[in-house]
Amino acid sequence: MDINKITHFDGQTYQHGFDFVRLKGQMLRVYSIVKDGKWRTLRQISEECGDPEASVSARLRDLRKDRFGAYEVERMRSENGLHLYRVTRGEISK
């Protein structure tokens, strides 16, 4: 991921001056963990990066967006009902 390409986020309550630095930091921490393609729960990612599970989930959704690299984020349900996530490939060429 090229951190210089992250210029903004969005959402109904997003305020650039207040939220951008925090969300960009979360994005970089989450990406640094999931880029290896290993299956992890939201809790595992959250524990590794120190951000709340809800924030991790939002950043995984962001990774699917074109402006954040259009990564493929896979999800599967484990036998005990937990969902696991992984990023299976890098940026998709346009």
Secondary structure, 3 states (H helix, E strand, C coil): CCHHHCCCCCCCCCCHHHHHHHHHHHHHHHHHHHCCCCCEEHHHHHHHHCCCHHHHHHHHHHHCCHHHCCCEEEEEECCCCCEEEEEEECCCCC
